[in-house]
Amino acid sequence: MKKKKLSRDLLSNILIFTLITMFFVVLTIILISQRNVKESIIEKARDTLQVMHIETLHYVEHPVSELTAIQELIDEGMDSQNIGQIFNHFSYLEHVNVIDDKGKVIDSFPYTEDLIGLDMSQNDAFQDIRYSNEDEVLGKVILDSYLGEATIYLSKRVKDGYLIGYLDLSRFQDLIEKINLSEGEIGLVDEKGYYIGHTDYGLVEERAKDPFINEIRSGNIENNATVVYHGLRSVMHYEYVDEADWYLIYYHNSNYLANGTLQAILSNVLLFLLVIPIFGLLLGRKLREVNRYILSLDEATNRISAGEYELEEKNFKYEEFDNLYERVKTMSQKVEIREEEIMSLNMELESNYYTTIVLMAKAIDAKDSYTGNHSVRVRDYALMLAEEAELTSGQIRELRFGATLHDIGKISIKEEVLNKPGRLTNDEFDLIKTHPQVGYDIVEELPGMKMAKQVILHHHERYDGNGYPYGLKGNEIPILARIVTIADSFDAMTSERPYRQGHLSKREAFDELRKYAGTQFDPDLVEIFIAKVKSGA
């Protein structure tokens, strides 16, 4: 029987026509709705910024008038206390300093004794007005140490000195917070681009700078352009406050533009109520059928991933799926062959690698006439303990390497020191103590074996922190190194050594391990080791 073509059966001429019609209708609605919504948003933003522009000018111009009024009251001879009372009730300024022509504070409103005599000659507020050609200077946003918050200074040249007032930025912040900003963020920036006020006041406190101010000032970005602001796609509107050389910038979240467009689209959804159910019924039936075939293919690939390469025969309704399933079966056979080849190569590589390591260990043992096959015995003891220590297969593999090579650093130590009978001198013992670090340096460039290298470096650390080379303590010592420490010590106690006569029995060695459990050895691993050796003895 000839198979059907999925493309012909699933996408009939009627459905293709319906889909194309729906696409163009929806696209038309989206474009018209988006244009109308964007125009509405731009108009609203323009009105908002114009109102804020007027309010901002008021908050800037009023403090200038205040400084003039304060100077007139000073010239009329009014005392500081009365001026301070008037200042406290009506001022747009948080603080005003009266400064002589040398830059020293001679009075302040409200009166603050700590400020009298303060040298402000190097202060930006004083420097700006002193060297300006203007009688009034609107400064930049600063963090004032007296106020303990961000502020803007306003400097005025007067008779025999200067007045410097500090604007209350909360007024600009209150102005912004009065605006309904659920759809975006508004910022007021100074001539340098730093925020004077912002929907997120934290940006003012952090002295943050608007990311687009340079482009706005240079004319490289148009008003109502779409930008990414604080991670959100936004439409940017701005208004120049020319009297202060500031900018009001409104970032309108594009999500609201999308939401407005969506609402317009939903208003036309009735147009499709008759088309969608029919399309859904026809397409849904085919999709459920195709979904069953896809699940069958998915099951086949999962079986291959799990190592099951024999796939049964299947008969699909569509020839595309038949062809695809045949390719999956062919792939399965090739994967099985390739996996067997890789496994064989890996086994051969690891065998060769380990043979090299064993030869290196034997070369080390050959230097010490008393410790023949010591590395192999330590490896076997360590692996015996690992069987009961709930290690992963990867940890056990690296333990095998690390235990075998734990004394590789001794290759740098003279044989007369290694084989010296009796007690070592301090210098000789210090030389012996270098072998963990030397061993680590030797194998450091070998690929992989990160845990094995740690065994070589730390197998002489003590559980109480008095070991070497780094004095690690308790669980700071890698568990594989703690295991090798026990295996190494046990073999040393039960083997002939040049520095003592005879050797301990296993029972005596068990007693020694328990004696130093918690000081030299991990106490939990000691008990596991003793139980394992006894059960295998």
Secondary structure, 3 states (H helix, E strand, C coil): CCCECHHHHHCCHHHHHHHHHHHHHHHHHHHHHHHHHHHHHHHHHHHHHHHHHHHHHHHHHHHHHHHHHHHHHHHCCCCHHHHHHHHHHHCCEEEEEEEECCCEEEEEECCCHHHCCCECCCCHHHHHHHCCCCCEEEEEEEEECCCCEEEEEEEEEECCEEEEEEECHHHHHHHHHHCCCCCEEEEEECCCCEEEEECCCHHHHCCCECCCHHHHHHCCCCCCEEEEECCEEEEEEEEEECCCCEEEEEEEEHHHHHHHHHHHHHCCHHHHCCHHHHHHHHHHHHHHHHHHHHHHHHHHHHHHHCCCCCCCCCCCCEHHHHHHHHHHHHHHHHHHHHHHHHHHHHHHHHHHHHHHHHHHHHHHHHHCCCCCCHHHHHHHHHHHHHCCCCCCHHHHHHHHHHHHCCCHHHHHCCHHHHCCCCCCCHHHHHHHCCHHHHHHHHHCCCCCCHHHHHHHHHCCCCCCCCCCCCCCCHHHCCHHHHHHHHHHHHHHHCCCCCCCCCCCCHHHHHHHHHHCECCCECHHHHHHHHHHHHHHC
